[in-house]
Amino acid sequence: MMDQFPTFIIGFFTGSLITVYGTLTQMDFLSYLNTDQNILKFYQELLGFSTDSLEQNRQYRGYIEKLNISVNPNTLNISVLPNSICEAAILEGDRVKILPSVEVIGKQNSDQNTEFNLFKQRISKIISDGFGYIEVVNPENELALIEINLLNEEQNCVRKPKYIQELEKLLEQKKWKDADQKTNQVLLKITNRESVGYLNEDAIKKMSCPYLRTIDQLWKKYSGGLFGFSVQKRIFLETENQIEDDALTRYDPNAYIHFADLVRWIESSKNGKEKWKTYDEMTFSLEAPEGHLPRLNQLAKGMKMKSNYQLVSPNNLPLSSQEIQARTLFFARVDTCKL
């Protein structure tokens, strides 16, 4: 009988089966089909999936809709779904810190999903209160707080590992100079350049957007919007500096001096000539002008000298090609991160 059956039909059916099986082994096809129970049942029977595995899959997809957060109940790995306000705070590989077990009706709860249930309760409380935090551990076993605030207009979700918390404490105490130096240390930490001690072009271009956003938010919060990367970037662009890919080949010394003057990184000396402020001459207080901090005076250390730069401004103020490169690259990254 098979000899009489058209060969192309056998080939089509076999090919379809292989395609279906290949697709199922490469992606979560069940999630894709979960809206059509008839199709789902067909593939379940075809490939021998059990009801238990389907239920586990369905449980994995369970999430808190208000925040669009998903947690694997078995590994406690946490992830965000599209349109989550925590998209920039929760990173790949994060898992929920194990929560203490609880007692249920006077006896220890042996439910294997105790931590998962506690996590859901924590999230429900955050949604109910409008604010709160969850603790996560990254693959390097570093602990971080994910602070969630649904009460403000932006409804933000901010990641705060230990070194970010240390920076926040300095900012809260208005220790601006210490906070500036700590910010430089944090940038080295998040780019894995601590052992080297300075940033380079590649490190600046690949800085983590979530961390840059958190640092910027903290500087703006505790300075009342006076300081921060986004504040500086706005002034940088308003003074007609460029951040496009070819910006470094079209450098305008007048524009950079205008920026440095507005943020008061230069000053007039006693003889009337302009000079760059030393680090200790910076104004580490709220008396400073907008955008004065963070200064990050080590930002240019890893830049290579450019021989084609005009290194003297029209008013004879010496310029550094490394400084110009570093600020241009840094503000370009700040812009890419939508700060």
Buried (B, 14 or more C-beta within 10 A) or exposed (E): EEEEEEEEEEEEEEEEEEEBBEEBEEEEBBEEBBEEEEEBEEBBEEBEBEEEEBEBBEBBBEBBEBBBBBBBBEEBBBBBBEEBBBBBBBBEEBBBBEBEEEEEEEEEBEEEBBBBBBBBEBBEEBBEEEEBBBEBBBEEEEEBBBBBBBEEEEEBBBBBBEBBEBBBEBBEEEBBBBBBBBBBBBBBBBBEBEEEEBBBBEBBBEBBBBBBBBBBBBBBBBBEEBBBBBBBBBBBBEBEBBBEEEBBEEBBBEBBBBBBBBBBBBEEEEEEEBBBBEEEEBBBEBEBBBBBBBBBBBBBBBBEEBEEBEEEBEEEBEBBBBBBBBBBBBBBBBBEBEB
